[in-house]
Amino acid sequence: MNDPLWTPERLAFAHDRAHAEAQRLRLEALADFWRTTDALLAEPGRQAQRAAERLRHRLMRHQQWRGQP
């Protein structure tokens, strides 16, 4: 009996699987993109927050050194 490798049913199944895999990869790539973008955008804010905290501590030490309340 001659059984073709790609019957219409097998071809449709392979097409559906490929489509689902492409969708999964697309969603994974989008999630990775936004995760990286969020991290890059948040970094300057973290640096500014740290600099503000260091300045606050420095000013507090300066006030104590000068004997001010």
MOHU-V291883 format. One record per residue. N is the residue number from 1. PSI is psi in whole degrees, -180 to 180 (* if undefined). OMEGA is omega in degrees with one decimal (999 if undefined). D_CENTER is the distance of its C-alpha to the mean C-alpha in whole Angstrom. Layout:
BEGIN
n=N psi=PSI omega=OMEGA d_center=D_CENTER
n=N psi=PSI omega=OMEGA d_center=D_CENTER
END
This chain:
BEGIN
n=1 psi=137 omega=-178.2 d_center=54
n=2 psi=107 omega=-178.4 d_center=51
n=3 psi=107 omega=-179.4 d_center=48
n=4 psi=147 omega=-178.4 d_center=45
n=5 psi=-43 omega=-177.0 d_center=42
n=6 psi=89 omega=173.3 d_center=40
n=7 psi=161 omega=178.2 d_center=42
n=8 psi=-36 omega=179.0 d_center=40
n=9 psi=-44 omega=178.6 d_center=39
n=10 psi=-40 omega=179.2 d_center=37
n=11 psi=-43 omega=178.4 d_center=36
n=12 psi=-40 omega=178.1 d_center=34
n=13 psi=-46 omega=179.2 d_center=33
n=14 psi=-39 omega=178.5 d_center=31
n=15 psi=-45 omega=179.3 d_center=30
n=16 psi=-42 omega=177.9 d_center=28
n=17 psi=-43 omega=179.3 d_center=27
n=18 psi=-40 omega=178.7 d_center=25
n=19 psi=-44 omega=179.1 d_center=24
n=20 psi=-41 omega=178.7 d_center=22
n=21 psi=-41 omega=178.2 d_center=21
n=22 psi=-41 omega=177.9 d_center=20
n=23 psi=-44 omega=179.2 d_center=18
n=24 psi=-46 omega=179.7 d_center=16
n=25 psi=-38 omega=178.4 d_center=15
n=26 psi=-46 omega=179.1 d_center=14
n=27 psi=-39 omega=177.5 d_center=12
n=28 psi=-42 omega=178.9 d_center=10
n=29 psi=-41 omega=177.6 d_center=10
n=30 psi=-43 omega=179.0 d_center=9
n=31 psi=-42 omega=178.9 d_center=6
n=32 psi=-41 omega=178.7 d_center=5
n=33 psi=-49 omega=-177.2 d_center=6
n=34 psi=-34 omega=176.8 d_center=5
n=35 psi=-44 omega=178.7 d_center=1
n=36 psi=-43 omega=179.6 d_center=4
n=37 psi=-45 omega=178.8 d_center=6
n=38 psi=-42 omega=-180.0 d_center=6
n=39 psi=-41 omega=180.0 d_center=6
n=40 psi=-38 omega=-180.0 d_center=9
n=41 psi=-29 omega=-178.0 d_center=11
n=42 psi=-25 omega=-174.7 d_center=11
n=43 psi=-48 omega=178.5 d_center=13
n=44 psi=-35 omega=177.2 d_center=16
n=45 psi=-41 omega=177.6 d_center=16
n=46 psi=-41 omega=179.4 d_center=16
n=47 psi=-42 omega=178.9 d_center=19
n=48 psi=-41 omega=178.5 d_center=21
n=49 psi=-44 omega=179.6 d_center=21
n=50 psi=-43 omega=179.1 d_center=22
n=51 psi=-40 omega=178.6 d_center=25
n=52 psi=-41 omega=177.8 d_center=26
n=53 psi=-43 omega=178.8 d_center=27
n=54 psi=-41 omega=178.4 d_center=28
n=55 psi=-43 omega=178.8 d_center=30
n=56 psi=-45 omega=178.6 d_center=31
n=57 psi=-41 omega=179.5 d_center=32
n=58 psi=-43 omega=178.3 d_center=34
n=59 psi=-38 omega=177.2 d_center=36
n=60 psi=-43 omega=177.8 d_center=37
n=61 psi=-40 omega=179.8 d_center=39
n=62 psi=-43 omega=177.8 d_center=40
n=63 psi=-43 omega=180.0 d_center=42
n=64 psi=-40 omega=-179.9 d_center=43
n=65 psi=-38 omega=180.0 d_center=45
n=66 psi=-5 omega=177.7 d_center=47
n=67 psi=23 omega=178.8 d_center=48
n=68 psi=152 omega=179.3 d_center=46
n=69 psi=* omega=999 d_center=45
END
